[in-house]
Each structure stands twice: as structure tokens, then as C-alpha cells.
Amino acid sequence: MQQLLTGNPLENGTPNIQNLEIPQLQAMVSRYPWFSYAREVLLCKLVGVEPECLESNYKENLIFFPRRDAVLLRCRQAVAAARKREEPAEVP
């Protein structure tokens, strides 16, 4: 796992999984498939980039999430944030 975290931002001297990039999270999930928090962070980052992939990726990972409703809520918040970033800024 040290190899996966090399070169990533540290928070208070320790790695923060939320600071990992999508490819690093994918590698972590591939290596540790039962690590549900890594899957959750990866899913939220993926839907933040491509909101249309929420349903398929959520269903694919559903079995790994103990609190499915909470994960779905966080993913929907990531989708809403992504859409808000895409909206053009209002000019006064």
C-alpha cells in the first residue's frame, strides 16, 4: 500500500485517502477489494467527473457498502457539486 500512496499530499504527516487521485484509488480497490471506504471515495470522485456513471458504478459496488443509503447520498452530493461547477457564473 505504501507504493499506492507515494507522492500524495499528506495531512498532518499521514496519508489522507480523499487526497488520492482516481487511478490510485482504482489501484487500491483492485488490490484491496473489501476496502469499502476506498470504493466510496472512488465512486464519489468518479461521479464528480462523470455524473452519468452513478447508477452503473453504484450497482457494481453495492455489495461492498454496509450503509448504502449514506453512500448514495454522498454520491448525489458529488453529482450536484459537479453540476454546479459546470453552470456558467452569473454576471451582475
C-alpha positions, -999 to +999 in steps of 0.1 A: +000+000+000+029+023+006+035+022-032+000+034-038+004+064-015+038+075-027+039+112-038+005+121-025-004+150-003-002+143+034-025+156+061-007+161+094+020+137+083-003+109+074-019+099+040-055+110+035-074+087+012-095+116+000-064+132-015-057+103-038-063+106-075-088+083-093-061+059-108-046+055-073-080+047-058-087+022-086-054+005-078-062+004-041-097-011-048-082-036-071-056-047-046-080-045-016-115-052-029-131-054+005-119-018+015-153-002+012-142+033+021-118+034-008-147+023-031-169+050-017-143+077-022-136+064-057-172+063-066-178+099-054-148+111-074-159+093-105-195+107-104-180+141-097-162+139-130-189+120-149-223+121-132-239+097-157-219+068-143-235+069-109-261+043-114-239+016-131-210+021-107-232+022-077-249-011-086-215-026-094-202-018-059-234-021-039-224-053-022-193-037-006-212-008+011-225-015+046-246+018+046-258+020+011-281+050+017-253+071+031-230+063+002-258+071-023-264+104-005-227+114-007-226+104-044-257+125-052-240+154-034-209+149-056-231+150-087-248+182-075-214+198-068-202+187-103-232+202-120-229+234-100-193+238-112-205+233-148-230+261-146-219+294-160-213+321-134-239+348-133-228+383-143-242+411-122 
